[in-house]
């Protein structure tokens, strides 16, 4: 798809004109030629960035930090749904021959993550997998991966999420399943992890197709999410309840877990993102760009005109560069909330992710949501890109890489954002360059 770049004329605002002025807000070190010359520091805020939207063909979710389950309808991003699939392995395989079966239940602890309306009831279906969870190739499972399961529920729960209360959701499972597993342990038909994996492939957690509530996060740790098989054993004067836990399988060579995250019927612009190499210019989307975790939609940013700074007379250096991008007013609320930060990643010409953008060797560039004037609907993400822009400015070769914006936990969440592009309007994105000029030539 072709892209159209545009450039406003450079507008320079003079900050100072003094040969001995010190500028201490950057890592710039002035040499002798600089300190012996006349210098002025200027702000340049009209260099255009090319802002677009792209979508990854897939993102790895077998390494997600949480279980994600839920479904809701979004006015722009469509029906967003996350289902979770996982294999399980018992902590032990021994049940006394005199024990009696009681019940079986799935326990999942909320991990505080949620998105959209938690006042609505969520309904969760627990299914039994009919085939082993394994990648089609490689070591990973993705947001677009699929897994087979039996249609009949082995558990069902309708609940109102309380994700911030650190509660645990309990879902009673089928006694038919519980008794079957109990007998196989008790009669020593299953005594190893491999035998258990062959017999019981795992579970699928599927939101109800009629839900319009929220996507909820549950902890993946072995003491937070597990199936517990209850039974009782005879003591001298009474029967005492015992249990056997079946935990997430952490011992297979490839992780038998993933979140399937899909979005159906988004707006007309997002429906155009059918290939990872498509860059949908904000000029063609009403000056908007989009971000959605889990689905893999990202705002893409290039700076094709940065070398136009050479048009300014005299020698100079970039002291700082700050990119400010504003969320679209009305695109967020108490349910479709804005995260306080956005991370910056680097992609190549094919939109393959290559790295996270760093300020130093271990410090990532992070966009901070500035809410100082929120009462006037003036909020924006602020990114310090000085080092990156300086590299673009001083490098002789043109780069084919670009930056993308995504939350840091983009493979473990469904947060979404609608951002304004760069059109010079009140809500326009802006790149503010602080530029030092010295040895300026006379007209």
C-alpha positions, 0 to 999 in steps of 0.5 A: 500500500502506498503511503503519502508523507507530508511536511509543514514548513519549519517553524523556529522559536528562539529561546536564547542567543548567547555564547556562554549559555549552558544547556543542562537538560540533555547529555550533549557535551559541547566541544571547544568549537561549540563553546567558542561560537555564538549559539542559540537554542531553538524549538522546532515543532513542525517536523512531520512524522508519518503515523499509521496503523499496522497489525501483527499476523500473530503474537505469542500468547503461550508466554502470557503472564496471565489467564485471560477470559471474557468477552465484550462489545467495543464500538470501534474494535468490534467484539473482543473475546479471549479464551484460555487453553491449558494442560494440567498435571497432578501433584501426586497420583496416589489415593488410598484404596479405602478413600471415597470420592466427594467432588471436584472443582476448578479454582482460579485467583483473580490477578487484578487485571480487567478491561471493560465493564465488571458490573456485568455478569460474565459466564464461563464455560469449562470444556475438556480438550480433545487433543494435546496442546502443541504448536504446529511448528516451533515452540510457541502458541499464538493469539490466533492458535486453535485447540479442539475440545468437546462441546459438552461443558464439564463446568459452568459459572456465571459470576460478577467479577471482583478482580481487585479483591484478590478473590478466587473463583470456584467452579464445580466440575462434572462429578462424572469427570471427578469420579473417573479421575478418582478411580483411575488414581485409586486403582493405579491406572494412572501413575505418571505425568505422561499417562495422565497427559495421554488420558486428560489433555487439559481444559478450555475456558470459553466465555459465553457468546451472549456476554457483553461484560469484561475480559478478566485476568487470572493468575497462572501460578500453581497455587492460584489456578488448579483443579482440586479433587476432593475425597474422604478417608476413614479415621478412627472416629470420623471421615476426614476430607483430603484432596489431590491437586491438578496444576498447570503443566509446567514440565512439558518441553513446550508450554501447553498453554495459550490465550486465544484473543480475537476481535470480530467486526471492528470498524471499516478501517481496522478491517483493512488490516489483513496483512502484517505489511500493510501500513494504514496511514492516518491520512486515510483514517480521519487522522487516527491511529489505533492500538490494541493489545492481544490482537496485535494492532499497533500505531507505527511512526516514522520520521522521514523528514528529520534531515530537513533540519540541515536546511537551518543555517549553521552547524547544530545538534539535537539536544532533545526530542519529545513526541506528544500524542493525544488520545481521541477525545470520547474514545475512552471512559471508565470502562475503556480505560487508558493505561498510564504508559505505552512502550516503544518498540522497533520494527523493520520494513516488514513490520517484524518486531526487532527490539524494544527501544532503549534509552540506555542498555537496560532502560526502556523508552516509555510514554507517560500519560500526562493528565495535568490538564485533564479537566480541559480534555488536554491529555497526551502521551509524552515520549522522550526520543532524543537519542533515537532522533539524534541517531536518525539525524546523524546517520548517513544511510536512510533507515527502513525501520520504524517505531511502534506503540504498544503496552508493555504487556501487549501479549497478556492484555486487551487494552485499546487506544485511539490516537490522533495523527499529525494534521496540525489541528488542536489535537494533533500529535507533535514532535518537539525538537530542541536544537542547538545552532552554532557558527551560524552563517551570515545572510 
